[in-house]
């Protein structure tokens, strides 16, 4: 979101014992901080309108990280001069819409359910890559996508077949599904764009683009008198979302990709769902519903089918 970090380049650095010693703690802390975003957003949902929360989180995180990438400012400005519209479009989809939808959804659903549904994002990414990039799905990926989708539908319907047949769904969970879709589309578009600059400077540009895209939505909230309370809880939550849950989280993800490689760092994303459930139980008093457990089982099965099982290589025929 955004609670999930920026997509990564395809390059895979070599991973040794020393890199793993620093990379894995960085990745685990990254996803723990990312899980905390759900908790903070849920905590202040009644006090802060979703687009205001989205705008200020992105703007402040961008401001915090901007001095760190000062050596890349020339490359960043050059990219904006030639491809500003693409940068804003990708940032709007992956950060503005993705995060705004999550914050909307958390008004009507709990953080635990939101975290489980967002675990569907990698499967959605694979499906969208088939249509946008022409990447082959294959039997196991297709089957995994169907199984994971079934789990998501079960959660959104709260395990009620009658509600499913009558298309009666929880609005909050539909917002989270939309967020997962936006994240998958963003990941695919970012892969296709190949902006060609290093990861952390690209993060800063996308954060700024996301804040720019969120500003009109926030101004509309203000025009309609939807204002933040900005009490102590709101200030603390926003400070967390912009700092530890924003700038620091993105920085740690960047370090984990550099040391572990993109594939290993991304596979640890599923820790986020576990951390969200634990933190929601400890800090918000949430519990796992039966439909959450069943749906999560389907999503995990789908992820295993789509990412772990590989098609057998064709055996050469013996004449």
Residue pairs with C-beta under 8 A, 6 or more apart in sequence:
1 34
1 37
1 38
1 98
1 99
1 102
1 118
1 179
2 37
2 94
2 95
2 98
2 99
2 102
2 183
3 34
3 35
3 37
3 38
3 99
3 102
3 118
3 245
3 272
4 34
4 118
4 121
4 183
4 269
4 272
5 30
5 34
5 203
5 249
5 250
5 253
6 94
6 190
6 199
6 202
6 203
6 206
6 250
6 253
7 94
7 186
7 187
7 190
7 191
8 199
8 257
8 262
8 265
8 266
9 199
9 262
10 191
10 262
11 262
12 261
12 262
12 263
13 19
13 258
13 259
13 261
15 23
15 259
15 260
15 261
15 264
19 259
19 260
20 259
20 260
22 255
22 259
23 255
23 256
23 258
23 259
23 260
23 264
23 265
24 256
24 260
24 268
26 252
26 253
26 255
26 256
26 259
27 252
27 253
27 256
27 260
27 264
27 265
27 268
28 268
28 271
29 252
30 249
30 252
30 253
30 256
31 268
31 269
31 271
31 272
31 275
32 271
32 275
33 244
33 245
33 248
33 249
33 252
34 245
34 249
34 272
34 275
35 115
35 272
35 273
35 275
35 276
35 278
35 279
36 240
36 244
36 245
36 275
36 279
37 240
37 241
37 245
37 246
37 249
38 102
38 106
38 111
38 114
38 115
38 276
38 279
38 280
39 111
39 276
39 279
39 280
39 283
39 284
40 237
40 240
40 241
40 245
41 53
41 102
41 103
41 106
41 111
41 237
41 241
42 106
42 110
42 111
42 114
42 280
42 284
43 233
43 237
43 283
43 284
44 53
44 233
44 234
44 237
44 238
45 103
45 106
45 107
46 107
47 228
47 229
47 230
47 231
47 233
47 234
48 228
48 229
48 230
48 234
48 237
48 238
49 218
49 221
49 226
49 227
49 228
50 100
50 103
50 104
50 107
51 100
51 103
51 214
51 217
51 218
51 220
51 221
52 218
52 221
52 222
52 226
52 227
52 228
53 103
53 228
53 238
53 241
54 96
54 99
54 100
54 103
54 210
54 214
54 217
54 218
55 211
55 214
55 215
55 217
55 218
56 238
56 241
56 242
57 99
57 238
57 241
57 242
57 246
58 95
58 96
58 99
58 207
58 208
58 210
58 211
58 214
58 246
59 207
59 208
59 211
60 238
60 242
60 243
60 246
60 247
61 207
61 241
61 242
61 243
61 246
61 247
61 250
62 204
62 207
62 208
62 211
64 242
64 243
64 246
64 247
65 200
65 203
65 204
65 207
65 247
65 250
65 251
66 204
68 200
68 251
69 76
69 200
69 201
69 204
72 197
72 198
72 200
72 201
75 197
75 198
75 201
76 197
76 201
76 204
76 205
79 87
79 195
79 196
79 197
79 205
80 87
80 205
83 193
83 195
86 193
86 195
87 195
87 205
87 206
87 209
88 209
88 212
88 213
89 189
90 186
90 189
90 190
90 193
90 206
90 209
91 205
91 206
91 207
91 208
91 209
91 210
91 212
91 213
92 209
92 210
92 213
93 182
93 185
93 186
93 189
94 182
94 183
94 185
94 186
94 187
94 189
94 190
94 206
94 210
95 186
95 206
95 207
95 209
95 210
95 213
96 210
96 211
96 213
96 214
96 217
97 178
97 179
97 182
98 179
98 182
98 183
98 186
99 179
99 210
99 214
100 214
100 217
101 175
101 176
101 178
101 179
101 182
102 114
102 118
102 175
102 176
102 179
104 172
104 175
105 114
105 171
105 172
105 173
105 174
105 175
105 176
105 179
106 114
106 172
107 172
108 170
108 171
108 172
108 173
108 175
109 170
109 172
109 173
109 176
110 280
110 284
110 286
111 276
111 279
111 280
111 284
111 286
112 276
112 277
112 280
112 281
112 286
112 287
112 288
112 292
113 155
113 173
113 176
113 289
113 292
114 172
114 173
114 176
114 276
115 272
115 273
115 276
115 277
115 280
116 155
116 273
116 276
116 277
116 292
116 295
116 296
116 299
117 152
117 155
117 156
117 173
117 176
117 177
117 180
118 176
118 179
118 180
118 183
118 272
118 273
119 269
119 270
119 272
119 273
119 296
119 299
119 300
119 303
120 148
120 149
120 151
120 152
120 177
120 180
120 299
121 180
121 183
121 184
121 187
122 184
122 266
122 269
122 303
122 306
122 307
123 144
123 145
123 148
123 149
123 299
123 302
123 303
123 306
124 180
124 181
124 183
124 184
125 183
125 184
125 187
125 188
126 135
126 137
126 141
126 145
126 306
127 137
127 145
127 184
128 184
128 185
128 187
128 188
129 135
129 188
129 191
130 136
130 137
132 185
132 188
132 189
132 192
133 188
133 191
133 192
137 145
138 311
139 311
140 305
140 306
140 309
140 310
140 311
141 305
141 306
143 302
143 305
143 306
144 301
144 302
144 303
144 304
144 305
144 306
144 307
144 309
145 302
145 306
146 302
147 298
147 301
147 302
147 305
148 298
148 299
148 301
148 302
148 303
148 306
149 302
150 298
150 302
151 294
151 295
151 296
151 297
151 298
151 299
151 301
151 302
152 177
152 180
152 295
152 298
152 299
153 164
154 291
154 294
154 295
154 298
155 173
155 291
155 292
155 295
155 296
156 169
156 170
156 173
156 174
156 177
157 163
157 164
157 168
157 169
157 291
158 170
158 289
158 291
159 289
159 290
159 291
159 294
159 295
160 168
162 168
163 169
195 202
197 205
199 254
199 257
199 258
200 250
200 251
200 254
203 250
203 254
207 250
221 227
228 234
253 265
256 265
256 268
257 265
267 307
270 303
273 296
277 286
277 288
280 286
281 287
